[in-house]
Each structure stands twice: as structure tokens, then as C-alpha cells.
Amino acid sequence: MNKLEVYDFQGQKVTDSRVVAEMIGVQHKNLLQKIKGYEEILLSSKFSSVEFFIPNEYKDSKGEVEICKNY
């Protein structure tokens, strides 16, 4: 089993959605869709999704900017 990578992001301990997707064996885009659903549930419950999922960006192997989430 791989060790979960945790790092400091804007003063919070987080991990990257790309790492989680790889660890659980799903495509990153599918995990982002699930996270979006979680965010909708949190917002409807009057929680702020940024308390759990922090939007971020990275450059892919083609140099294009892609979306990921820190949490």
C-alpha cells in the first residue's frame, strides 16, 4: 500500500486529488466528479466546501493547466 502524501498548502495539511485517485484506482476526472457531488451535499448542509476541498491547478504533461483539489 502506498503512503498518503500530505503537505502544507496555505497553512493547512492537505493531500492532492491526483494522489488519492491513483491510490484508490480511479481516473482523476471521475474523482473530481465525486468531489463535486460531495461539495454540493456540504453546501446544502450549510458547510463551506473550502473547509474540505481546496481548488488548485497544475500543469499536465502537455503543459496545459488542469484542475485538481487539495483536501
Backbone bond lengths (Angstrom), bond angles and torsions (degrees), N, CA, C in turn:
res aa  C-N    CA-C-N  psi(-1)  N-CA   C-N-CA  omega(-1)  CA-C   N-CA-C  phi
1 M - - - 1.449 - - 1.525 109.17 -
2 N 1.321 116.20 135.34 1.452 121.67 178.63 1.517 110.44 -73.89
3 K 1.314 115.42 150.05 1.461 120.86 177.13 1.531 108.31 -86.00
4 L 1.326 116.71 133.34 1.451 122.07 179.65 1.526 109.71 -68.43
5 E 1.324 115.91 126.19 1.454 121.35 178.67 1.528 109.17 -82.91
6 V 1.316 117.03 123.95 1.453 122.86 177.98 1.522 107.23 -122.22
7 Y 1.335 115.99 136.70 1.455 119.64 179.03 1.519 109.96 -144.53
8 D 1.330 115.33 169.23 1.458 121.70 -179.46 1.521 109.39 -85.03
9 F 1.330 116.72 127.19 1.462 122.63 176.32 1.515 107.30 -132.96
10 Q 1.301 115.98 110.99 1.466 122.31 -179.93 1.527 111.76 52.50
11 G 1.327 115.72 41.48 1.460 121.35 176.51 1.517 115.14 83.12
12 Q 1.333 117.97 5.90 1.466 121.60 179.30 1.522 109.78 -121.02
13 K 1.307 116.27 146.18 1.462 121.43 174.58 1.525 108.04 -81.64
14 V 1.325 117.28 122.64 1.458 122.55 -175.41 1.524 110.47 -138.83
15 T 1.325 115.17 170.58 1.450 122.22 166.86 1.522 107.04 -128.97
16 D 1.295 117.67 169.19 1.460 123.68 -174.42 1.525 109.57 -101.87
17 S 1.321 116.55 138.24 1.467 120.50 -179.44 1.525 112.02 -60.26
18 R 1.324 118.33 -28.87 1.465 120.23 178.25 1.519 110.80 -65.96
19 V 1.344 116.29 -38.28 1.463 121.13 178.68 1.523 109.99 -67.20
20 V 1.331 116.71 -43.64 1.465 121.07 -179.94 1.528 110.32 -63.25
21 A 1.336 116.98 -44.30 1.463 120.81 179.45 1.523 110.34 -57.75
22 E 1.311 116.89 -44.24 1.466 120.51 179.44 1.524 110.91 -64.59
23 M 1.336 116.29 -42.08 1.467 120.29 -177.77 1.525 112.21 -64.68
24 I 1.337 117.47 -36.05 1.463 119.51 -176.81 1.527 112.32 -97.53
25 G 1.333 116.40 0.37 1.458 120.81 173.16 1.517 115.07 73.79
26 V 1.339 116.80 38.30 1.465 120.54 175.82 1.523 109.06 -124.30
27 Q 1.325 116.10 159.36 1.453 119.14 176.05 1.520 108.95 -70.50
28 H 1.325 115.59 143.20 1.455 120.96 -177.75 1.528 111.30 -56.78
29 K 1.327 117.75 -42.20 1.469 120.35 -178.71 1.525 111.11 -62.34
30 N 1.336 117.57 -34.34 1.461 120.41 177.97 1.521 111.65 -70.46
31 L 1.320 116.78 -37.89 1.466 120.05 176.32 1.524 110.08 -64.47
32 L 1.335 117.73 -41.43 1.463 120.50 178.44 1.526 111.08 -60.85
33 Q 1.324 117.33 -36.81 1.469 120.75 176.49 1.526 110.62 -64.04
34 K 1.322 116.96 -41.86 1.464 120.36 177.45 1.522 110.73 -64.14
35 I 1.327 116.71 -42.40 1.462 120.64 179.10 1.525 109.98 -61.31
36 K 1.331 117.25 -40.34 1.463 120.24 178.07 1.524 110.22 -58.85
37 G 1.318 117.10 -41.65 1.468 120.84 176.39 1.515 112.02 -62.94
38 Y 1.341 116.59 -40.81 1.464 120.58 177.35 1.521 110.15 -63.25
39 E 1.339 116.59 -41.42 1.463 120.59 179.54 1.527 110.83 -61.00
40 E 1.330 117.20 -40.86 1.464 121.11 178.93 1.526 110.80 -63.14
41 I 1.322 117.26 -40.66 1.467 121.14 177.85 1.526 110.04 -64.74
42 L 1.322 116.87 -45.23 1.468 120.61 179.88 1.520 111.29 -62.00
43 L 1.331 116.73 -43.79 1.458 120.06 -179.47 1.526 111.41 -65.65
44 S 1.325 117.52 -37.78 1.468 120.10 179.21 1.526 110.67 -70.37
45 S 1.328 117.06 -19.51 1.464 122.10 177.56 1.525 111.47 -94.78
46 K 1.321 115.68 9.35 1.464 123.25 178.50 1.533 113.46 69.04
47 F 1.338 116.20 24.02 1.457 121.50 169.90 1.513 107.21 -95.60
48 S 1.293 117.09 152.61 1.456 120.88 174.13 1.527 108.14 -89.68
49 S 1.330 116.76 126.49 1.468 119.12 -179.10 1.514 111.96 -63.53
50 V 1.349 118.10 -26.06 1.465 119.19 -179.91 1.522 111.63 -71.27
51 E 1.329 117.47 -10.07 1.462 119.52 172.68 1.528 109.83 -72.37
52 F 1.329 116.84 -18.75 1.460 121.96 -175.98 1.521 113.31 -119.79
53 F 1.344 117.29 -40.07 1.455 122.22 -175.27 1.524 109.26 -126.39
54 I 1.329 117.57 119.29 1.455 122.64 -177.87 1.523 108.79 -105.81
55 P 1.347 117.79 117.80 1.471 119.92 178.91 1.533 111.15 -61.12
56 N 1.313 115.71 143.24 1.457 121.32 178.61 1.521 107.86 -152.14
57 E 1.325 116.59 171.12 1.459 122.43 178.82 1.516 109.79 -134.00
58 Y 1.324 115.52 158.14 1.463 121.98 174.17 1.516 107.96 -149.54
59 K 1.325 116.21 162.58 1.463 120.77 175.22 1.518 108.49 -98.48
60 D 1.329 115.47 130.27 1.458 119.70 179.83 1.525 110.23 -81.05
61 S 1.327 116.19 -174.99 1.462 120.65 -176.18 1.521 112.81 -65.22
62 K 1.345 117.94 -17.95 1.467 122.22 177.59 1.531 111.45 -93.20
63 G 1.340 116.46 -0.08 1.461 120.45 -179.07 1.519 113.73 84.29
64 E 1.336 116.43 7.78 1.466 120.32 179.18 1.524 110.27 -87.34
65 V 1.326 115.85 144.09 1.462 121.03 179.36 1.525 108.71 -79.00
66 E 1.324 115.86 127.67 1.454 123.32 179.18 1.523 109.76 -123.03
67 I 1.315 116.21 159.28 1.456 122.01 -179.73 1.527 109.46 -93.10
68 C 1.325 115.74 142.35 1.454 121.69 169.74 1.518 106.48 -142.48
69 K 1.305 117.02 176.13 1.457 121.89 178.93 1.517 108.95 -128.54
70 N 1.301 114.80 141.70 1.461 120.64 170.46 1.522 106.34 -103.35
71 Y 1.324 115.39 139.16 1.453 118.89 176.27 1.487 110.48 -157.05
